[in-house]
Amino acid sequence: MARVKNNILIQGLSGTLNKQVVFKTRNKKTFVSRYPDMSEVVPSSKQLKAKNSFSKAVQYAQSVLADPEKKKEVAAHTPPGKLVYHQAIKDYMESIKD
């Protein structure tokens, strides 16, 4: 990972560029590296289970937003400043806890 010094265009940048370059800023220092190749990484069974659970939570949240009755029900216990969508995801994830 290369550290960027005295480059006004790149300094403080973070994110990816065309899935080829990654800019990271740590402690007010900017670093540039290659985009990671994750093609040979095999997810564990726990990771797959978590991914599946979260995708079901997203589907549930989308169904809540599509149904005005469900949306009102979830909105009733949503804290101020939070979105109903995120509260619905939280509710689903808490309902499937082991």
C-alpha positions as CSV (number, residue, x, y, z in Angstrom):
1,M,0.0,0.0,0.0
2,A,1.5,3.3,-1.1
3,R,1.2,6.5,1.0
4,V,0.2,9.6,-0.8
5,K,2.1,12.8,0.1
6,N,1.6,16.4,-1.1
7,N,-1.0,15.5,-3.8
8,I,-3.9,18.0,-3.4
9,L,-6.2,16.0,-5.8
10,I,-5.9,12.7,-3.9
11,Q,-5.3,13.8,-0.3
12,G,-8.1,12.8,2.0
13,L,-9.8,10.7,-0.7
14,S,-11.5,7.4,0.2
15,G,-13.3,4.8,-1.9
16,T,-12.7,2.8,-5.1
17,L,-11.9,3.9,-8.6
18,N,-13.2,1.6,-11.4
19,K,-12.7,-1.5,-9.2
20,Q,-8.9,-1.1,-9.9
21,V,-7.7,1.2,-7.2
22,V,-8.7,1.7,-3.5
23,F,-8.1,5.0,-1.6
24,K,-8.0,4.8,2.2
25,T,-7.5,7.6,4.7
26,R,-6.2,6.7,8.1
27,N,-5.1,9.2,10.7
28,K,-5.2,12.0,8.1
29,K,-2.9,10.1,5.8
30,T,-4.1,8.8,2.4
31,F,-3.0,5.4,1.1
32,V,-3.5,3.9,-2.4
33,S,-3.7,0.1,-3.1
34,R,-5.0,-2.4,-5.6
35,Y,-8.6,-3.4,-5.5
36,P,-8.8,-6.8,-3.6
37,D,-9.3,-10.0,-5.6
38,M,-12.0,-11.9,-3.7
39,S,-12.7,-14.4,-6.5
40,E,-11.0,-17.4,-4.7
41,V,-12.3,-16.6,-1.3
42,V,-14.9,-19.2,-0.2
43,P,-17.3,-18.0,2.5
44,S,-17.9,-20.1,5.5
45,S,-21.2,-21.7,6.4
46,K,-21.8,-19.1,9.1
47,Q,-21.1,-16.3,6.6
48,L,-23.6,-17.8,4.1
49,K,-26.2,-18.3,6.9
50,A,-25.8,-14.6,7.9
51,K,-26.0,-13.4,4.3
52,N,-29.2,-15.5,3.8
53,S,-30.7,-14.2,7.0
54,F,-30.0,-10.6,6.1
55,S,-31.4,-10.9,2.6
56,K,-34.6,-12.3,4.1
57,A,-34.6,-9.3,6.5
58,V,-34.3,-6.9,3.6
59,Q,-37.2,-8.7,1.8
60,Y,-39.3,-8.4,5.0
61,A,-38.5,-4.7,5.3
62,Q,-39.4,-4.1,1.7
63,S,-42.7,-5.9,2.3
64,V,-43.3,-3.7,5.4
65,L,-42.8,-0.5,3.3
66,A,-45.2,-1.8,0.6
67,D,-48.0,-2.5,3.1
68,P,-49.4,0.7,4.7
69,E,-50.8,-1.3,7.7
70,K,-47.5,-3.0,8.5
71,K,-45.7,0.3,8.0
72,K,-47.9,2.1,10.6
73,E,-47.4,-0.8,13.0
74,V,-43.6,-0.7,12.7
75,A,-43.5,3.1,12.7
76,A,-45.3,3.1,16.0
77,H,-42.2,1.7,17.8
78,T,-39.5,3.3,15.6
79,P,-37.3,5.7,17.6
80,P,-37.3,9.3,16.4
81,G,-34.7,10.0,13.7
82,K,-34.6,6.4,12.6
83,L,-36.1,4.9,9.4
84,V,-39.0,2.4,9.4
85,Y,-37.0,0.3,6.9
86,H,-34.1,0.0,9.3
87,Q,-36.4,-0.8,12.2
88,A,-38.1,-3.5,10.2
89,I,-34.7,-5.1,9.5
90,K,-33.8,-4.9,13.2
91,D,-37.2,-6.4,14.2
92,Y,-36.7,-9.3,11.7
93,M,-33.1,-10.0,12.8
94,E,-34.1,-10.0,16.5
95,S,-37.0,-12.4,15.8
96,I,-34.7,-15.0,14.3
97,K,-32.0,-14.8,17.0
98,D,-30.9,-18.2,18.4
